[in-house]
Amino acid sequence: MGIVVVEICDSSLINELDVEAIIESQYPDVAVLSNECLSFCGMCAKRPYAIVNGKRIFAKTPEECIELIKEEIEKELAFYQ
């Protein structure tokens, strides 16, 4: 498992993209976990979102959300280096 964990809800709009393939291919120290529910009821149906090491990341589009996730991953990885 990676030092950075990205959690996504199975129902999140971000799943229009293959988040696991996109993130894990670029960042080998990151683990993408898909969960049935992340307990932010309703958010997954309204906006693409994910949780990066406990911090909620959300955006208007899945593509924008991926970019914000990558930015947060970069911050987290910089902390551990």
LINBELDA-V256808 format. One record per residue. N is the residue number from 1. RES is the residue in one letter. PHI is phi as a letter, one per 30 degrees, with the letter a starting at -180 (* if undefined). Layout:
n=N res=RES phi=PHI
n=N res=RES phi=PHI
//
This chain:
n=1 res=M phi=*
n=2 res=G phi=d
n=3 res=I phi=d
n=4 res=V phi=b
n=5 res=V phi=c
n=6 res=V phi=c
n=7 res=E phi=c
n=8 res=I phi=b
n=9 res=C phi=d
n=10 res=D phi=e
n=11 res=S phi=c
n=12 res=S phi=d
n=13 res=L phi=d
n=14 res=I phi=d
n=15 res=N phi=d
n=16 res=E phi=d
n=17 res=L phi=c
n=18 res=D phi=d
n=19 res=V phi=e
n=20 res=E phi=e
n=21 res=A phi=d
n=22 res=I phi=d
n=23 res=I phi=d
n=24 res=E phi=d
n=25 res=S phi=d
n=26 res=Q phi=d
n=27 res=Y phi=b
n=28 res=P phi=d
n=29 res=D phi=d
n=30 res=V phi=c
n=31 res=A phi=c
n=32 res=V phi=c
n=33 res=L phi=c
n=34 res=S phi=c
n=35 res=N phi=c
n=36 res=E phi=d
n=37 res=C phi=a
n=38 res=L phi=c
n=39 res=S phi=i
n=40 res=F phi=c
n=41 res=C phi=e
n=42 res=G phi=j
n=43 res=M phi=d
n=44 res=C phi=d
n=45 res=A phi=d
n=46 res=K phi=c
n=47 res=R phi=b
n=48 res=P phi=d
n=49 res=Y phi=a
n=50 res=A phi=a
n=51 res=I phi=b
n=52 res=V phi=c
n=53 res=N phi=h
n=54 res=G phi=i
n=55 res=K phi=c
n=56 res=R phi=d
n=57 res=I phi=b
n=58 res=F phi=b
n=59 res=A phi=a
n=60 res=K phi=d
n=61 res=T phi=b
n=62 res=P phi=e
n=63 res=E phi=d
n=64 res=E phi=d
n=65 res=C phi=d
n=66 res=I phi=e
n=67 res=E phi=d
n=68 res=L phi=d
n=69 res=I phi=d
n=70 res=K phi=d
n=71 res=E phi=d
n=72 res=E phi=d
n=73 res=I phi=d
n=74 res=E phi=e
n=75 res=K phi=d
n=76 res=E phi=d
n=77 res=L phi=d
n=78 res=A phi=d
n=79 res=F phi=d
n=80 res=Y phi=d
n=81 res=Q phi=c
//
